[in-house]
């Protein structure tokens, strides 16, 4: 046995043996009770970071504990194609390294590059999970766009459309001008701006100013005066179609039913009365209405039957509706140009600081633009009550939330949720299984012009048959919808699709509903809520019985670890160690950051890891992460804590080396030990071991992982190593015959402690415990399990409780 613990030597071969021995695989025909977790599929946009490692560490701790406790455990691995995130990453990479845009590349070449990225990072992710020791059932590994999952997505869309849950509508959407796609409400992050603030916006060389309220006047018809309005988006005045005043505002009673004149195109703008939109005590009491580019104005436009004029191209430039003076200008350059044009006409009335919320895309950081677009929607309201009831129904809800604080957020979100826009105008993802029929006698030939011309079917042949039935006797052409589905739609089906749905498989019958969903609280509504809706609707039951939401791993500055920020640490960099220059090289080679962002990320690495990251091993990293999992919203990563647990592994190693020398080569564990006959120190260590076992099991059962880790650590460190081993050393000094009985009892107790202690620790630290457990001698004529991971998890032994001994020890210490 080596003198010192070396994680690379200990961890290099066990995983391959575990996997080949099929210890991870679940049996749908087993008589054991099932315990099932589906790994939240990580995006194939890059390697896993420490946040993913936290997920893997917690889930593997649960699975290994349940496996050792007699359950038929299934932990399903998978990866996500990532939709918008993947497309945004590749576009940014190409712009950084080749200065080529997606349009310049062409669709075919672009999708090929996305596939290359997917293959590269998918392999990397699976390798990382193995290196972390994750005991996933690799025989069931899947990918959101593999053949089986794609068939499930198509079937789900068709069924939900048939039931009226999915429908198509023309509405105001959140539009990302950089990717030129709609995004859902929860993909929009809101930045609070207090005053005039310059911000960097993708696609603009200079910062763009936000937090400015611009006032300007509209001339009244027949030159009888003017009416002053104010806006934080002055460029949208090019699409104004009305001005609203409050019906009770005496200042404007003489203008009811009158018109203002647009200064750039001569369009007549009706002055309408609207008590919903206008607060007469704010500003001038007059509000410009741009129905095609503002959610509140959109509703006002419908109330007053106004014209909806879109002034933006999909790429965020002014289109021909904005007038020849501004056509082709990027929207924020048009903001400056419109302001200057108003000044020239004498209509500019000044500007001032203004508090506002600015919506940006969480993936691209582009400023979201409201645009009217036809899209496919998922009716959330139809399932909201069921989703709320599943979590809040009585003393025994169908789904238990841990921690419970998120129940209130769950209720609030579903009560206020709007229907989910599920279509995306990107190339990467599941094509929507819908075809548009252009009839020969249609007056409007534009695809999508008539909502009732859509046919939903799994393939073109079935679509043609359905179209012939709907449009019997008519001539038409069919065109497949070019849009793809939101990636959260396919990942939301994962607890069903990984088990074989929509087919009636053995896995589906044996393992659905799953036992627990463990994930970060940041995707509670992105993924968990959608999974519950889809599972209840299509699977007939909730997709999991418990939801455990862990904290989010942050860097030293409190920022969530993200590939987009360049602050993500690869768990392999902690496991294997890496120099500072290696961290910098990774940023140079792999990140999609622009030069300014790159320099900031490099400087952060210098501050956080001036000497690089030392080799810590997977066990130390896992134990540190699980120890962090006390309930809070955020965790600041401290590599020094991981290093401490790496050193603690050496303490375990030393304890085993001591034991092996004292047990001797010919030691055979006793078949039975009578605790009452043991010396004081042996009674004490078994008694406190009993309490450690109880505390660990109770904590694991209640998902208090930090408490469980602390219980195991405290027993090993402070009771076994610091006290018991020191207490029995005199028995082995000089082979004194007076201590013959004590030596035997000490050997037997030490063996019991190591056997139970290693099994107790195994779910947290699988590699070092397997290595040390395999070195323990076996009882005579007993058939020991091949691996510690399939041995029995320790349980308390009634005869090991010696409260009076513990009390006496406490008084002595």
N, C-alpha and C positions, 0 to 999 in steps of 0.2 A: 504494500500500500504506500503510495507516494507520501512524502513528508508534508507537503502542502497541497492545498486545494487549488486546482487549475480548472476554471469553468470550461475552457475550450476542450480539455482532455475528457472531462466528465460528460459533457453534453453532446459529444460528436456522434455517438453511435446508438444511443438508446432509442431515439425516435424512430429510426429506420426499422429497428427490431420490433418495437410496438406495432408499427403500421403493418409490417409483414406478417405479424402474428394475428392480425385482424382483431386486436383488442378494442378498437374504436367502433367496430361495426355493430349495428343494432339488428335484431331479429324480429320481424313483424309477427312471427308465430310464437314468440316467447311467452311463457306464463308469468314472467316477472311484470310488475307494474311499470308502465312506460314513463319516462321522463324525457321531455323533448324541448330542445332549444333550436331555433333557426338563427344562424348568424346574420345580423343585419349586413346585407351584401355591400362591401366597400366598393367605392368607385374605381374604375380602371384608369383613372387619370394620373396615377402616380403611385409610388410605394406607400405602404402604411406608415403612419406616424405614431407618436406615443399615445395619442388619443385612442387610436384603434387598438394599440397594445393593451390599454386599460380594459377595453371591451373584451378582448380575447382572454386576458388574465382572469377577470371576474367570471366569465362564462365557463372557462376551463376549470376553475376552482369549483364551481357549482356541479359541473358534469362529472368530474373525477370523484367528488364527494358522493354524489348520488349513485354512480357506478359501483363504488366500494360499499354503498349502503344497500345493495341488492336490487337496484332498479335496472330496467332495460333501457339504457340511455341512448338517445339519438341526438347528435349535434350536427346539423346540416350546414356545410360550407357552401358559399356562393359568392359571385361578384356581380356588380351592376355596370351596365354599359354607360350610365351616367349622363346620357342625353346632352343637355345644354352645357353641363360642366365639362364634358369631354370635348365638345365642339369649341367652346370658348378657350380651352387650354391649347388645343392644336392650332387654332387661329392665331393666338398670341405667340406661340412658339414660332410659327412661320413668319410672322411679322418681325419678330426679334432677330431670327437667324438668316432669313432670306429676303425680307422686305416684300414678300409676295402675299396678296390677300386671297381669301377663299375663292372669290369670283375669278381672279386671275389664274388660280390653279385649275379650276374646273371641277365639277362635282365628282367625277370618277376618281381623279387623282386624290382629291381631298378625302373621300371615303376610304380609299386605300390606305392613306396615311393614318386615318383614325383606326383602321383595323390593325395596322402594325403597332400602334401605340397600345391598343387593347391587348394584343398578344404579349407584348413585352411586359406590361405592368401586371397583367393577370398572372403570369408566371412568377413575377417578383413577389406579388402578394401571397401566393400560395406557399412560396418558399419561406417568406417571413413568418407565416402562421405556423409552419412546421418548426421553424427555428425557435419560436416562442414556446413550443411544447403543446400546442393546442390539439387536443385529442378529438379532432373532427372526423366524422365518418366520410372518408374521401371517396368511397364507392358511390356516394350520392351527390358528389360535388356538381354544381350547376352554375349557369350564367344566364342573366336575364334575357339575352337574345339568342340562346341556344334553341334548337328546334322544338323541344318539348315546352319550354317556357313561352316561346313565340306562339305556339298553337293555343296555349292557355290564354294568352293576352287576346288573341283574335276571338276566341270563344266567349271570353268575358265581355268584350265590347259588344258582340252580337246579342248576347242575352240581355245585357243592361239596356241596350238600345230598344230591343223588343219590349222590355218592361217599362220603357219611358224614363228610365233613370238617366240615360245619356240622350242628349238632344242637341240640335244645332240652332244657333241664334246669332243675330247681328247685335252686338253690344259694344260698349266702350271697354277696351282691354288695356292692361299694362303692357306697353310695347318697349322692347329693348332695341334701340336703333342700331346698336353695334352688331348684334347677332341677327337683327331683323326678324324677331319672333315675339309672339305673345308669351307672357309669363303669368303664373298664378299670383294671387294676392299675397300668399305667404312667402313668395320668392322676392318680395319687395321689402327692403330694409329702409327705415326712415331715420334720416339724420336731423337732429334738432339744431336749427341755426338761430342764433340770438340776434345777429346784426349782419351788416354788410361783410360777406366772407368770400374770399377767392378760393375756389376748389379746382383741383385737376379733374378733367373729364376726358375719358378715352376718346381719341380722335382729334383733340384740340391741343395745339402747341402751347398756347397761353392758358393760364387759369381762368375759369369762368366765375363771374361774380354772382352770388346768391344772397338772399336776405335783403333785397332792395325792393321797395314799393314805389313804383313809378306812377305818377298821376298825369293824366292828359285829358284833353277836352274833345268831345265830338260836336261838330257844328250841328245846330238844329235846322230842320227843313225850312226853306224860305228865308234863311238868314236872320231868324228872330232870337238868336243867342246861342248858347252852348250848354252842354251838360258834362260835368267832370266825373271821370271814373278813375279807379286805381287798380293796379295789378302787379304781381311779382313776375309775371311772364308776359312782358309787353309784346313779344313777337306774335302771341296768339291773337292779338287784336285783328290780324289779317283774316281770321276766320270768324270774327264776331258777326252775329246775325240779329242781335237785339240788345236793348238796355232795359234793366229791371229797376223799378222803384217800389217802395212799400205803398200799398193802397191808402194807408192812413197818414202818409207824409204830406203835410200841407204845402211844403216847398215845391212839390212836383205835381200837385193836383191839376194844374193847368196844362200839363204835358201828357196826361192820360190819353192814349190813343194817337199821339203824335209820332213823328219820326225824326231820327237823327240821320246824318249823312256820313257815310264812311269817307274819310279824307283821301284815300288812295285809289278807291275803285268806284266811288259814287253810289255804292249799295245803300238802299234805304233800310234803316234799322228801326223796327217798331219799338216804342217805349211801352213796356208791359208792366202790369201790377203783379207783384209776387211777394206775398208775406212769408213764404217759406225760405226763399233765397236771400231776401234783403233784411238786414237789421238797420233800421233808419238812424240808429245812434252811432253806427260805425262809419267812419270816413265821411264821404259826401252824401251817403245814403243812396247812391246810384251805383249799380253793378253791371259791368259788361257781361254779356253772355256769349260763350264760345261752346255751343253744344257738342261739337265733335272732338273737343280736347280737354274737357274738365268733367269730373263725375257729377258735381252739383249742377253745373250748367247743362249736362246731358239730361238730367231729370227735369230741369226747367224747360229745356227744349221740347221734351215730350209733352209737358203740361200745356205749353202754349203753341204747339204744332209749328215750331220754328224750323227753318232750314238748317241742315247739318252740313257744314262745309269743312272738308278735310284739307288742311293746308300743308301737310307734311308728306314727303315720300317715306317709304319704309326705312330708308337709311337716315332719316332725320333732317332732310333738306327741304327747303320751301319748294312746293310744287307750283304748277301754273295757276292754281286757285289763289295763290298769295300775291299775284300781280307781277308784271314783267320786271319791275324795279328790284324785286327780291328773289325771284325764281332762281333756284340752284344754290342759294346760300345755305350753309349749315345753320341749324336753328339758333345756336347761341351767337353766331356772327350776325344773323338776322336781328337778334335782340338789340345789338348795338346800332345796326343800320336803321331799324324802325325808330329807335329813339332819336337818332340824328334827323331823320326825315320829319318827325313830329316837331322837332325844334325849328326846322326850316319853315314849316307851315305856321309856326307860332302857337301850336297846340300843346306843347310840352309845358307841364305845370310844376315840375320839380320831382325829386325823389327823396326817400328817407329810409333809415334802417327799419327792418321789419322782421319780427320773429316768424319762423316758418318751419314746416317739416318738409324735407326734400326726400322724395322716393328714389332709391337707387336699386339696381339689380344686384342681388346678393352674389351672383356669379361673376358678372363682368364689371361691376361698379359703374355701369353707365347710368345716366339719369333717365329714369323711366318716363316715357311720354304716353299720355292717354290717347289712344286712337280707336276709331270705330272699325271693327273687323268682324266678319263672320267666323265663328269658332264652334267647336264641339264642347259641350258642358256636361258635367256630372252633377246631378241634383242632390246636393248634400242635405237639404232641408228634409227630404223624404226619409232620411235615415238618422237625422240628428237626435230625435227623441229616443230611438233604440240605443244609440251609442251612449247617450247620457244615462239611460236606465241601466245599461250593462255595468256601469261603474258605480252608480249611486243607489241601486235598488235594494233597500233594506239592509239587514245586518250581514247578509251573505251575497254580495254582488257577484255577478258572473266574472268580472275582472277586478282584481285587487291592485291598487296603485301603491307603490312604495318608492318614495315617501308619500304620505297621504296629501301633502300640500298641493299636489298637482291635480287633485280631483276638482278643486274650485276652478282652476284654469281650464280644465277639460270642459266643464259645464259652460263656462263663459264663452269659450271659443265656438262650441257647437250652437249655442243659442244665437250668436251673432254671425255665424259663418254664412258666406255667400256661396253660390254654386261654383264649382271648381272648373276652371278653364283647362281642359286636358289636351288640347291640340297645340302643336309647336311647329313653327315654320323653319325647321332645320332639317339637315339631311340624315342625322345620326339617330336612329331609334326604330321603333316598330311603326311601319306604315299603317295608317288608319284604314281598316277594312271597309271602305266606303267608296262608291263610284257615283259620279254625277252624270245624269242623262241629259244631253242636249238634244231636244226634240227639233225636228225639221220645221215645225210650225211655231216654235218659240219666237216671240217678238225680241226678247233679250237673249243674245247668244253667249254672253259672258258666263263662264263656268261659275256656278254657285249663285246665280241670279235668283233662282227659285228654290226656296227651302224644301218644297215637296218633290224635288227631282232627285233627291239622294236615295241611293239603294245601298243597304248594308248587307254584306255577304262575305264568306271566307275566301272566295276567289272569284275571278272574272266570269268563269262559266256559270257559277251559281248566281252571280250578280246579273248576268244576261237573262237567265231564266226568270229571276224575280222582276227585272225591268220589263220583260215581255208580258208578264202577268199584270203589272201595274199600268203600263202604257200600251195595253193591248190594241193592235191594229195601227199603231203609230211607228214612224221611222225615227230612229234616234242613234246617237253615238254615245258610248260610255267612256268616261275618263276617271282614272283612279285619283283619289285625293292625294296630293303630293305631301301633305302634312304628316307628321309623326306624333305619337302619343307622348305626353309628359312621362318622364322616366319613373316618377313616383307611382304611376298607374301600374306598371309591370312589377316594380318592387313591392307595391302594396299587395300584390297577389302571391308574394313569395311563400308565406306559410301554407298556402294551398298548392301552388304549382310545384314546389319542391317535393311534395308528397304524391304527385301524379295527377292532381286535378287538371282537367275535368273528368278523367277516367276514374272508374271505381277501383282503385288499386288497393293492394294489401296495406301499403304504407299509409294511405289516406284513412283506411278503416282503423288501423292500429294506433296511429300517432296524431290524428287531428281530433280535438283541439290540442295545440302544443301547451307545454307547461308554463313557460315564462318567456316574456320578451325582455331582454336586458339591453339597454342602449342609453345614449346620452339624452339629457332632457332637451337638447337643442333641436331634435327632430320629432318631438312629441306630436306636432301637427303635420309636419312634412310627411312623416311615414306612419307613425303609430295610429293616428286618427284615420288615415286612408285605409290602413290594413284592417282596422276594426270594421269600417263600413263595408269593405269588399268581402271580408270573411263572413260577416253576418248575412249579407245578401246572397252570396254565391255558395258559401260552405254550410249555411244553415245554423251556424253557431259562432261564438266568438273565437278568434284565431288563437288566443292564449288566455290562461287563467290568471296570470300575474303580469304586471309591468313594473320592472325595476329600472329606475332612471338614475344613472350615475352622474357625478359632477363632470365638468368639462376641463380638460387639461389645458393650461395656459402657459405662456412663456413668462420670463421674469418681469415683463412689463404688464402682465395681466391680459394679454391678447390671446384669444383662442388660437391654438396651433392650426395652421392652414397652409396648404400648398400655394395658395394665392398670395399669402403674405411672405412666403419664403422663410418662415420661422419653424417649420415642421421638422422634428427630429425623427429620423428613421430608427425604429427600435434596434435594428442590427448595429447601428452606430454605438449604441449603449452596450449591447451584448458583446460585440467584438472590440469596441474601442475605436477611436478615430482621432487623428491629429487635426489641429485647427485648419491647416492648409487643405486637408481632405474635405472638411466641411465647406470651405470656400470653393473648392473645385466642383463639388456637387452642385452648388448654386450656379456656377458658370455653365455646367454641362446640361443641367436638367430643368432649371427653373424657366418660367415664362415671364419673369419680371423684366420691366424696362430698366435702363441703365441706372436711373435714380433710385428705383426700388431695390435694385441689386446691391448698390453701395450701402444703403441703409441696412439691408439684411446681413451683409458681411460685417458691418460695424457692430451689429447686435451680437453676432457670434463671437467677435473679439471680446466684448464685454462679458458675455455669459460663460464662454468656454475658452479663456485665454490659453490654457494648456491642453486644449482638446478635451476629449472624453475618454477616461480610462476604461479598460476592459472590465465589464461587470458580470457578464453571463446572464442567461435567460432567467434563472431562478431568482437572482437578486432583483432584477428588474420587475419580475412578476410580483414578488413579495412586497416591494416598495409600492407598486401601483395599487395592489389590493389593500395595503395598509392605509393608503390615501383615501379609500372609498368611504370615509365617514361622510354623512350627508351634509353637503354644502353645494353651492352652485358652481364654484370654480376651484381648481387646484393649481397652484403654481408649482411647476416642476422644479425639483431640487435634486440635481445629479448626485450631490454629496450623500443624500439619503440612500440612493441606490448603492453607492460605494460602501456605505456602512453595512448594508445587508450582504454585499459581496464579502466583506471581512467576517461577517457573522457566519457565512457558509464555511469559512476556514475554522471557526470555532466548532461547528458540527463535525467537521473532518477530524479535528484534534480529539474530540470526544470519542469518536469511533476508533481512532488509532489507540487511544488509551484503553478502550474496552477490549480491542483485539489482543493487546499485550497481556491484559489481566485475565481474560477468559482462557487464553491458551488455545493451541491448535486442536487439542483433544476434547475441548469442552462440548458437552451435550446438554442443552437446556432441560431443566427439570420438567417432568410430566405434570406435576402439581406442586404448588407452593401453598403452605399454610401461613397466611399473613400474620396470625397471632404469634407465631414462633419467631418472627423476624426481629432483628435488632431495631433500635429506636429510629435510626436514620433511614432504614429500609421501609419501615412502616410510614414514616413521614413522606418520603418521595412518592410512594404509591398513593397515599391519600391526596396529596396535591396534584398528582397526575389525574386521579379520578375527577377532581374539580376542574382541571384544565380540559379534560375530555368533555365534561358536561357543558362547560362554558362555550367551548368551540362548537359543539353540535347545536346548542340552543341559538347561538349567534348566527351560524350558517342557515339554520332553519328560518330565522327571522330576517335574513338578508342584511345582517349587520357585519359586513365582511371585515371592517377595520377591527371590530371587537374580537372577531374570531382569530384574526392574525395576531393580535396582541396577546390573546390567551395562549396560543401556541408558542409564540416567541418568549413570553415571560417564563413559561415553564422550562423550556430548553435552556434559556440564558441564565435566569436568576435562581432556578431551583435545581435543575439537573447539573449544569456545568459549574455554577458558582458555589453550590452548597454540597450536593450529594457526592459528586465525584471527589471533591476535596475531603469530604468526611470519611470516605471509604479508603482513601489512599494509605492510611496507616495499617490497614488490614493486610496490605500486600507488601509492606516494607520488611525485607529480610526474611520473609516466609516463616514468621514466628508461629510455632505450633499452638500457642495460646489463642490464636485468632483463626484456627482452622474452621470452626463452625461459622464465624462471622464472614470469613472469606467466601465460603460456599454460598451463604445467604446473599452476600454482596454481589457475587457473580450472577446468581439467578435473578436478583432484583434488577441489576444493571441490564441483563438481557431483556427482561420484561419491559423495562423503560425504553430501551432503544427500539425494540420491536413495535411497541405501541406508539412511541413518540414519532418514529419515522412514518408510520401509517397515518398518524394524526396530521403530520406536516405535509404529506405527499400532495394533496390537491393544490397547495400553494406553491410548492417547490418540487416539481416532479422528477427532475433529472438527478439532483444530488441525493434525494431520498431513495430512488431506485438503485443508484450506485452503492450506497451504504447498506441498504436493506439486503441486497444480494450477497453481501459479505457476512451477514449474520449467520451463525450456525443454526441448523434446523433441529427440531425435536426428533428423538429416535423413532424410527418407523412411521413418522408422519409424512404425508404428502403435501408439501407446501405449494401454494400457487406459484405459477411460473413468474409472475410479476407482482410487484407491490400494488400496481394500479388495479389489479383484479382481486386483490386480497380484501379482507373484511375491514371496514372502517371501525376504529376502536369504539367500544361502548363502556359505560361505567360498570364497575364490579362492586357489588354490595359489600364484600368482605374487605375492600380496600379503604373503607372510610375509618379514619382514626382522628376524630375531632380533638380529642384530648391531647394527642401527640402534636398535632398542629398548634394547639394553644400553647403547649409547653415550649415548642420551637420558637413561636412568636415572642414569648417572654424572654427567651435566651438571646434573641437577635436584636 
